Amino acid sequence: MPLDSRPIEVPSPSLVVLVGVAGCGKSTFAARWFVDTEVVSSDRCRALICDDPHDQDVTSDAFSLLRILVDRRLRHGRLTVVDATNVKRRDRKRVLGIAETHAVPAVAIVLDLPLDLCRQRDAGRERPVGPEVQERQHRDLVRTRPQLADEGYVAVHHLTDPDELVTRPVVRVPRD
């Protein structure tokens, strides 16, 4: 089956919510298609708090900071990308609420790659999250994936082949 090469259209400004298991390529995708300042990463927020992007002990504080940054960027009419797993509906709902507060549309980009590939990528990391965590995230993604269409996004894009992360360009579409 040929890859889908249609551009992913993203209103500008908008909230872009990346969704996927650890190791699927969310951060790489974000770095390829978005400006560094547009991306609000949970790992980066952890690092800002305790100098370690992998320190799970500060996760609550990191996500509080992430939501503050998302709020301020959207308040100022800036395209904002949330780089976190976002595999649970409640986590997505929190950032979607911020977009609603500022009357900004939201787009979900789901990196739904094979779990075996995600495991392989994670195993090659300096500090892997491990297969147990990835399996739990994958179960959460599979369970909540059908709900995405009803969560209030103006578009939901599913990328299922690793090549799509490179071949599906992100195109900004000015809002009227």
Secondary structure in CASP SS format (residue, H / E / C, confidence):
PFRMAT SS
TARGET T0000
AUTHOR 0000-0000-0000
METHOD secondary structure of the structure
MODEL  1
M C 1.00
P C 1.00
L C 1.00
D C 1.00
S C 1.00
R C 1.00
P C 1.00
I E 1.00
E E 1.00
V E 1.00
P E 1.00
S E 1.00
P C 1.00
S C 1.00
L E 1.00
V E 1.00
V E 1.00
L E 1.00
V E 1.00
G C 1.00
V C 1.00
A C 1.00
G C 1.00
C C 1.00
G C 1.00
K H 1.00
S H 1.00
T H 1.00
F H 1.00
A H 1.00
A H 1.00
R H 1.00
W H 1.00
F C 1.00
V C 1.00
D H 1.00
T H 1.00
E H 1.00
V E 1.00
V E 1.00
S E 1.00
S H 1.00
D H 1.00
R H 1.00
C H 1.00
R H 1.00
A H 1.00
L H 1.00
I H 1.00
C H 1.00
D C 1.00
D C 1.00
P C 1.00
H C 1.00
D C 1.00
Q H 1.00
D H 1.00
V H 1.00
T H 1.00
S H 1.00
D H 1.00
A H 1.00
F H 1.00
S H 1.00
L H 1.00
L H 1.00
R H 1.00
I H 1.00
L H 1.00
V H 1.00
D H 1.00
R H 1.00
R H 1.00
L H 1.00
R H 1.00
H C 1.00
G C 1.00
R C 1.00
L C 1.00
T E 1.00
V E 1.00
V E 1.00
D E 1.00
A C 1.00
T C 1.00
N C 1.00
V C 1.00
K C 1.00
R H 1.00
R H 1.00
D H 1.00
R H 1.00
K H 1.00
R H 1.00
V H 1.00
L H 1.00
G H 1.00
I H 1.00
A H 1.00
E H 1.00
T H 1.00
H C 1.00
A C 1.00
V C 1.00
P C 1.00
A E 1.00
V E 1.00
A E 1.00
I E 1.00
V E 1.00
L E 1.00
D C 1.00
L C 1.00
P C 1.00
L H 1.00
D H 1.00
L H 1.00
C H 1.00
R H 1.00
Q H 1.00
R H 1.00
D H 1.00
A H 1.00
G C 1.00
R C 1.00
E C 1.00
R C 1.00
P C 1.00
V C 1.00
G C 1.00
P H 1.00
E H 1.00
V H 1.00
Q H 1.00
E H 1.00
R H 1.00
Q H 1.00
H H 1.00
R H 1.00
D H 1.00
L H 1.00
V H 1.00
R H 1.00
T H 1.00
R H 1.00
P H 1.00
Q H 1.00
L H 1.00
A H 1.00
D H 1.00
E C 1.00
G C 1.00
Y C 1.00
V C 1.00
A E 1.00
V E 1.00
H E 1.00
H E 1.00
L E 1.00
T C 1.00
D C 1.00
P C 1.00
D C 1.00
E H 1.00
L H 1.00
V H 1.00
T H 1.00
R C 1.00
P C 1.00
V E 1.00
V E 1.00
R E 1.00
V E 1.00
P E 1.00
R C 1.00
D C 1.00
END
